[in-house]
Amino acid sequence: MQINEIINKIISNEYEYSHHADIERIADDLTFSQIEEAILSGEILEDYPNISKRKERCLIVGFSGDIPIHVVCGWRGKRIVIITVYTPTPPKFIDPWIRG
């Protein structure tokens, strides 16, 4: 996946949230606009190639203001699906870019 391709899909409203992403968004008290802002300003932190039966996915790190947000995206047909979202915190993450 390429960040420019993901950004274009977000801008053109060709994306959707998985049920899991919506649950995690609410749990971390994140708004849809914060997640969009994080993607639009983000970069791919980890790329997960086409493994087993899952399609290509990636982990994006971006910010909404000073809030770091991780977004896992994948493909659902020609649309981007936001698989999960969360704020990276210890002990799983030392900072937004480094796993603990």
C-alpha positions as CSV (number, residue, x, y, z in Angstrom):
1,M,0.0,0.0,0.0
2,Q,1.1,3.5,-0.7
3,I,0.3,6.5,1.6
4,N,-0.6,8.7,-1.4
5,E,-3.1,6.1,-2.6
6,I,-4.7,5.9,0.9
7,I,-4.8,9.7,1.2
8,N,-6.6,10.0,-2.2
9,K,-9.2,7.4,-1.1
10,I,-9.8,9.3,2.1
11,I,-10.1,12.6,0.3
12,S,-12.5,11.1,-2.2
13,N,-14.6,9.4,0.5
14,E,-13.8,5.9,-0.8
15,Y,-13.3,4.3,2.6
16,E,-15.2,2.7,5.4
17,Y,-14.7,1.7,9.0
18,S,-14.9,-1.9,10.2
19,H,-17.0,-2.6,13.2
20,H,-13.9,-3.2,15.2
21,A,-12.4,0.1,14.2
22,D,-15.5,1.9,15.4
23,I,-15.4,0.2,18.8
24,E,-11.7,1.1,19.2
25,R,-12.3,4.6,18.1
26,I,-15.0,5.1,20.8
27,A,-12.8,3.4,23.4
28,D,-10.0,5.8,22.8
29,D,-12.4,8.8,22.5
30,L,-11.4,9.6,19.0
31,T,-13.6,11.4,16.4
32,F,-13.9,10.5,12.7
33,S,-12.3,13.9,11.9
34,Q,-9.3,13.2,14.2
35,I,-8.7,9.8,12.4
36,E,-9.0,11.4,9.0
37,E,-6.5,14.2,10.1
38,A,-4.1,11.5,11.3
39,I,-4.2,9.6,8.0
40,L,-3.9,12.8,5.9
41,S,-0.8,13.9,7.8
42,G,0.5,10.3,8.4
43,E,3.1,8.0,7.1
44,I,3.3,4.2,6.8
45,L,5.0,2.8,9.9
46,E,4.7,-0.9,9.0
47,D,3.6,-2.6,5.8
48,Y,1.9,-6.0,6.0
49,P,2.2,-7.7,2.6
50,N,-0.4,-10.1,1.3
51,I,-0.1,-12.9,3.8
52,S,-2.2,-16.0,4.0
53,K,-5.8,-15.2,3.1
54,R,-5.6,-11.6,4.3
55,K,-5.1,-8.8,1.8
56,E,-2.3,-6.3,1.9
57,R,-2.5,-4.0,5.0
58,C,-0.5,-1.3,6.6
59,L,-0.1,0.6,9.9
60,I,-0.2,4.4,9.6
61,V,1.1,6.8,12.3
62,G,-0.3,10.3,12.2
63,F,-1.3,13.1,14.4
64,S,-4.4,15.0,15.2
65,G,-3.1,18.1,16.9
66,D,-0.7,16.6,19.4
67,I,-2.5,13.3,19.7
68,P,-0.7,10.4,18.0
69,I,-3.0,8.0,16.3
70,H,-2.3,4.6,14.7
71,V,-4.6,3.4,11.9
72,V,-4.5,0.0,10.3
73,C,-5.8,0.1,6.8
74,G,-6.5,-2.5,4.2
75,W,-8.4,-3.1,1.0
76,R,-12.1,-4.0,0.6
77,G,-12.5,-4.2,-3.1
78,K,-11.5,-0.8,-4.5
79,R,-12.2,1.0,-1.2
80,I,-9.9,1.4,1.8
81,V,-11.2,-0.2,5.0
82,I,-10.0,1.1,8.4
83,I,-9.5,-2.1,10.3
84,T,-8.6,-0.6,13.7
85,V,-7.5,2.7,15.3
86,Y,-5.9,3.4,18.6
87,T,-3.6,5.8,20.4
88,P,-0.2,4.2,20.9
89,T,0.7,4.0,24.6
90,P,3.1,2.2,26.9
91,P,3.8,-0.6,27.5
92,K,3.1,-1.6,23.9
93,F,4.7,1.5,22.4
94,I,7.6,3.6,23.8
95,D,6.6,6.4,21.5
96,P,4.4,6.6,18.4
97,W,7.1,5.0,16.2
98,I,8.7,2.4,18.4
99,R,7.2,-0.7,19.9
100,G,7.9,-1.4,23.6
